[in-house]
Amino acid sequence: MPERRRVKATVLQQAEADVLTLAFVSLQAIFKSRNMKSRIVMIIHDAIWVEAPLREAERARILMEDTMKNAVEFPLVPLEVEFED
């Protein structure tokens, strides 16, 4: 049987998790400040799942997109990733 090797990339995964957390907190505050009935149901991997009444659905989608895109400002520099064996 050939030898197998395991590697793990964590830097980008942690950055993604941090951005998602910031977006989650911001989005929750936005829904509350606008007295919306929309609510965050769960976060799985790289997604925030939201439940919204039909009358708020489009507004909630727009707010989600804007909040996730603007959760942090990334400088225009390339990201580097380190791998562990």
N, C-alpha and C positions, 0 to 999 in steps of 0.2 A: 504494500500500500504506500503511495507517495506521501511524503511528509507534508503536513498542512501548517499553515501559518495564519495567525489571527492578528488583525490590526484594528485599531479603533481611532476614529477621528472625533475629537471632542470640542475643539475650539469653536468651530462654526455651530455645532449643535448647542453649545452653551449660549452663544450669542443669540441664536434663534430663540432659545427658551427665554432669555432676558427680554428680548424685544416683545415676544408674545405676552409675557407677564406685564410689561409696561402698557401694552395695548389693552389687555384685560382690565387693568385697574382704571385706565382712562375711560374705556368704553362703559364700564359699570357706572362711573361718576357722571358721564354724559347722559346716560339713560335716566339716572336719578334726577339730575338737575333739570331735565326737560320734562319731568313727570311722565315719562313713557312707561308703558306696560311691558315693553320688550325686556327680556332678561337673558343673561348668560346661563346656559344649561350646563355646559361642560367644556373643558379644553382637552383635546386629544392630540398628541404629537404636535403638529404644526397648524392646528385649526381651533378656532373659537366657535362653538356652536351656540346659536342664539335662537330663542323662541320669541316670536313677535305676533301680535294680533294682525290680521290682514290689513287693517287700515294703517298700521305702522311699518309694515314689512319693507317697503321700498325705502322709507326714511331710515330705518334701522340698517339696511344693507349699505346705504350711502355712508352713514356714520361709521359703520364697521370698516369699510374700505378706507376711508379717510384716516381713521384712528390707527389702523394697522400700518398704513403707508407712512404716517408721520409720528410714530411712537418715539423714534430717535432720529437724530441727524447723523448720517454716516459721512465722514470726510471722503473725498475722492482719492482714496489710497487703496491698493489691493490688500485683501485679507490673506493672511498666511495660515496654513494649517499644519500642525505637527501630528505625526502618527506614532502610536505606541505599539510595540510588538506584544 
